[in-house]
Amino acid sequence: MRRAPALSFLLVTVFLDLLGLGLIVPILPALMTAVTGDPVTAVTWSGLLGSTYGVLQFAVAPLLGRLADRYGRRPVLLVSLGCLGVDWLAHAACPQPWTLLLFHALAGAFAGTNTVVNAYVADVTPPEGRARAYGRIGAAAGLGFVAGPVLGGLLGGIDVRLPFLAAAGLSFADAAYGWFVLPESRPPSAGTAASPRSVLSSRGVLSPRGVLSPRGVLFLRSGLFPRGVNPVGAIIVVLRRPVLGRLAYARLCSDVARMTQQSVWTFFLAYQFRFSTTQAGLVMAAGALAGALFQYRAAGPIVHRLGDKRAAVTGTLITAAALAGTAMATTPPTLYLCQAIGVLGSIAGAAGQSWISRTIHPGEQGTVQGALTALSALAEAAVPVAAGAAFAWSLTHASPTLIFAAAATLTAAAAVLQATTPAPPAVRRSPSSPS
């Protein structure tokens, strides 16, 4: 795997990104109450902040991906980290909720970390090594998710604004670290620099004489070249492409299922198993930590042996089985067993991301990843509200496990989409490839 310092920086970046977000989770209600002076108003403003962040991320992510293709990954990533640090500083210093809303909107507009990291990994790793790299990226995110709320709770016990200062310091330190350490993976001269003509030619939709087929006309009009900054247009063109579209639909189904579980998980544990807040936190932390360790050590070798498609389908089916088992669980030991099975399914994320990166041209990695980020942001804005309403309804009219049965069904649909999608081309495995 090339550019080890760059990959190390990406791991640190993803870890700190999730750590910074986790730091503020346990303390945000107290801060918003202090800013607004009223708990009810605090809840309203907190929801507005989250929605604004998601809407701006949806609107701007394709543009950030496009800029990363055109001007390089490094400047976009460093600007994103800087804007995130400014947002955390605003949380610590601003006395008015509307000021927080303004800065949080700015952070959402520049939330390009996920987009650029995924594109960067595709730039600097050979196809046979991408699943291993994406698995380690997922592990770094999981560790940040575990450590963030714990550290945030400890710092928040000292001062309600201290976690935000810590998150800002981490973001600025990471940006400074990247300024000195991070090499550019795709220089401006090679960015979208990959012209529409060259990419169309590589796709077989532009003849040597420059004649576009109907498929080529559709591709050119798709918005990726040069109008891919429109989030709706960028998403539509990704979904229309034969292989990429099926993978995007599968990823969306899996994301919706995952967000559904996350949205109601603590409520489910409280209603179904009478877990306390401490017990629920320990269960979540244990699951996240086990998943992170498994992805870091095992995801790459397993995907290398099975191939992207078989690993993605296998992992997705395992996840569906774990969710179905959770829907039928009646005792804590059964729940823990389902969690352990779900950890094994985490290979699906690394395999799916590797598969996607191999279906797209190097000159459009950022643009496509931006469109996928926008699609995830759209789901992130809608799913928690819908899942919460469905769970509340099920408590009165059905069973609290019904929501997990629905998530299992969505995940199974993702596995069907993956299984019926053509496998990526085989790659020659060198002796240095992960095993």
N, C-alpha and C positions, 0 to 999 in steps of 0.2 A: 504494500500500500504506500503510495507516494505522499510526500509533503506531510510527514508526521507532525511537525510543529503546527501546521494549519489545522489538522484534525484535532490535535490537543486543544487548540483555541476554540474550535467549534464545540467540543465537549464541555469546556469551561463555560462558554457562552450560554449553551442550552441549560446547563445546571444552574447558573446564576439567574437566568431568565425565570425559570420556574421557582427558584429559591426566593427571588424578589417578589413574585406574585404570591407565593405561599406565606411570606412574612406578614403581608397585610391582611390575609384572610381572617385571622382571629381578632384583629383589632379594628377593622374597618367600621363595624357598627358603632363602637365607642367614639371613633373620630368623627363620624358623620353626625352623631348625636351632639358632640361638643361643638361642631361647626354650626348646626342648624338650631340647636337649643331645644329640640323636640324629637322624641323617638319616632313618632309617626312620620313626621317630615323627613327624618333621616332615612327611613326605609324607602320613601318615594324617591329621594335624591340618589340613593345608592342604586336603585333600579335604573334610574335615568342615566347615571354614569356608565353602568354596564352596557345598556342598550346603545348609547352613543358610541362607545368604544367599538362594539361589534359592527355597527352600521358603517362607521368610518373605515374600519379594517376591510369590510366587504367592498366598499367603494374604491379604495386606493390600492389594495393588494396587487391587482393586475398591473397597475402602473409601476409599482415598485419592482415587480418581476421584470417588466419590460426595461426599466432603467438598469437593472442588474445585468440584463443581456447586452444592453447598449454601452454602458459605461463601466461595467465590471461589478463583481460581487462586493469587494472590499468597501468602497465608499457608501453603498446603500446600507450595509450591515453596521458600519460605524455610526452613521447618522441615526439609524434606528435605535441603537444602544444609547446614544446621546439624548434623543428625545424621550426615551423611557426614563432616563435619569432625571430629566427636567420634570417629568410628570410626577415622579415620587417626591421630588423637592417641593413641588406645588402642594401635594397632599400634606406635607409637613408644615408648610408656611402660610398657605392661603387661608384667610379668615372667612371667606364667603363661598357658598356652594357653587354659584355660577362661575367663579374663577376656576374651581376644580373641574367643572364641566368643560370649560374651554381647554384646559391643559390635558385632560383625559381624552378629549376628542383629538388633540394633536398627537398624543401617544398612539391612539388607535389608527390614525392616518399613517403613521410611520412604523406600525407593528410589522416589520418585514423580516424579523429574525427567522421564523420558520421557513418562509419562502426562500430566503437567501441560503440558509444552511443546507436545505435539501438540494438546491441547485449546486452549491459549492461541492458537496460530497460527490455528486455526479461528475463534476469537473475533474476531481483529483484522485478518484479511485477507479480502477479498472472494473468492468462489469461484474467479474466473478468475486470482487471484494466489496461490492456495495452493500449487500445484505448485512455483512459483518459491521460495516461502518454505520449503517442506519440502525442496527441493533444497539450499538454503543451510544448513539445519539438518544435513542429511546430510554436506555438505561440512565443516562445523565439526567434526562427529564424526570424520570421516576425518583431518583435520589433527591433532586431539588424539591419535588413534591412532598417527600417525606420530611426533609430537614426544614423547609420553609415555615410551616405552621408552628412547629415546636419552637424554633428560634424567635418567631414573631410573637408568640405568647409570652416568652420569657422577657423580651425587650419591652413589649407592651405593658408588662407589669411594672416596669420602671417609669416609663412615660409613654403616653398614648401616641406621640408623634415619632418616637425613637425608631420603630420599625421602618417607617418611611424614609428617614434619614439613612438608615442602614441599607435599604434597597437602592436608594439613589447613589450612595457611595459605591456599592457593588457594580451598578451599571456604568458609572463613570470610570471605575477602575478597570472594568472589562474593556471599555472602549479605548482607554489609554494603552492597555496591554495589546489590544488588536492593532493599534496604530503602529506599534514598534515591532510586533511579531508576525502579524498576519500577512502573507504574500497574496498577491492577486492571482486568482485561479483562471480568470478569463479577461485578459487586458482589453481596454476599449477598442483597440485595433482589430480584435477578433470577436467583439460582442455582437450586437445586432448590426453591426458589422457583418454578421452572417445575414446576408441580404435575403429579401423575399425570393429573388430569382434562384440563388444557390440552394436554399432550403427546398423550394418547390422541385428543383431539378433532382435533389437527393431523394425526394419522395416519389419520383417517377411520374409526376403530374405535369412536368414542363419538359418538352422535347428539347433536343440540342439546338433546334432552330428557334426555340422560344415560344412555341405554340402551346397554349393552355388547353388541357382537356376540360370537360365539364367539372370533373372532380377538382382540377387545379383552380378553376374559377371559384368554386365554393370555398376552397382552402384559402385563396387569396382574399376573398371577401369576408373571411371568418372573423376578422378582427385581430388575429394574432399579428398580422403584417399589413399596415402599421397601426391598425386601430384597436389593438388589444388592450388599450387602457380602459375601455368600457367594460365594467365588471359583468354586466348581463351578457354582452356580446362575447366576451372571453369565455364565460362559462358555457354558453350555448355551443360555441365551436368545439370546445373540449368534449362535450357530451355527444356531438355529432360525429366525431372521428371514430371509426369502427372499433379498434382495439382500445384506444385510450378512453373512449366514451364508456365502454363496458366496465373498465377498471375504475373509472371515476364514479359510476353508479354504485359499484360494489363498495368502494371506499365510503361513499355517502351513507349507504345502508349501515355499514359497520360503525361509522361515526355517530349516527343517530342512535343506534343501540347503546353505544358506549356513553354518550351524553345522557341518555335516558337513565341508565343505571347510576351514573354519578349524581344526577339531579335528585334522585329519591333515595339514595343508598342509606344515609343516616336515618331518615324517617322510617324506612323499611326495617332497619335493625331495631329501632325503638318500638315499633308497633308489633312486629312479628316475633321478636326474641326478647323484648323488654331490656335491651342493652342500655346502659348508661352512656353519657357522653364520652367518658373515659374509655369504656369498652369499645364503642364505635370507632373512636380515634385509633385505638391500638389495632383493631382489625383492619382498618384502612391502611395504616402505616405498614403493618406486616405484609399485606398484599402488595403494596407498592414496592416495598423493599425487595421482596422475593422476585417480583416481576423484573425489577431493575437488574438484579444479579443474574437472573436467567438470560435476559437479553444481552447483557454484556459478555457473558461467557459462552452461551450455547447457541444463540440465534444464528450467528455467522456460520459455524460448522454445520448446523442442521440444514440451513438453506443451501449451503454449498453442496451438501450431499443430495438433497432432494430436488434442487432446482427451484427457481422462483415460483413457478405455477403450483407445483405440488405442495411446496411449503406453505404458500398462501392459502390454498384450499384446505389443507390439513389443519393449519392453525385456526382458520375461520370456523371450521366445523367443530373443533375442540372448544372454541369460545362459545359457540351456539349450545353445545352440550352443557357447558358450565352454567350458562344462563338458564337453560331449561331445568337443570338440577336445582339451581337456586329457587326457581319458581315452585319446586316440589319439596324443598327442604322444610323440615319441621323441628329440627334440633340443631343446636350450635355445631356439634361435630360434623353433621352433614353439610352445613354451610361452609365450614373450614375445608372440607374435602372438595367442594365445588370451587372454592377459591384457588386451591392448589391446582386443580385441573385447568382453571382459567389462566394460570401463570404459564402453563405449557402452550396455550393458544397465542401468547404474545409474539411468537415467531411470525404471525400473519402480518403484523405491521411492517417489520423490516423487509419481509419478502415482497409485500405489495408495493412498498415504496421503491424497492430495487427494480421491480417489474415495470413500474411506471417510468422510471428514469431511463430504462432501456428501450422504451417505445417512442421516445421523442428525440428530436435532433438536438445536438449540443447548443446550437444557436437559439433554441427556444426553451431551454430548461427553466430559466427564470420566469418567462412569460407564462408557461403552463403551470409551474408551481404557484405563481401568483393567482391564477384562476382557481386552482384547487384550494388555496388558502381562502379566497373569497367565498367559495362554496361552503367550506367548513365554518366560516364566520357567520354566514347566513343561517346555517343549521344551529350554531351556537346561540344565536339570538332567539330562535324560535323554539328549540327543543325543551329547554328548562321550563318555559311557561306551559307548553303543552303537556309535558311529562308530569309536572306538578298538578295540573288540573285533572289529568287522567288518574293519578294516584289518589288524589282526594276523592274523586268519584268512586274509585274501587273500594275505598275504606267503608263507604256507606252501602253501595249497591252490589259489590262483588267481593273479591279477595285481594289483599295487598300484593299477592304474588302475581296477579294478572299482568302487571306492568313488565315483569321479567319474562313472562311467556311471550309477550309482544316483542321484547328486545331479542329474544332467542329466534323468533320467526324472522325478524329483519336480518339478523346475522346469518341465518341459514340461506336467505335470499341472496346475500352477498356471496356466499360460497357457491351457489348455483351460477351466478354471473361469472365468477372467476373460472369455474370448471368448464364453462362453455365458451371461454375466450381463448383464442390461439395462444400457445405458449411463446415466450420470447425466443429469439434465435439462440442456439447453443453457443457457448463461448469456449475457446480453448483454455483449459486450465493449466496454468504453469505450476512448476514444482513449488514456487513460493506462495501459491494461493493458500488461503486458510483451509484447514482440514478439520 
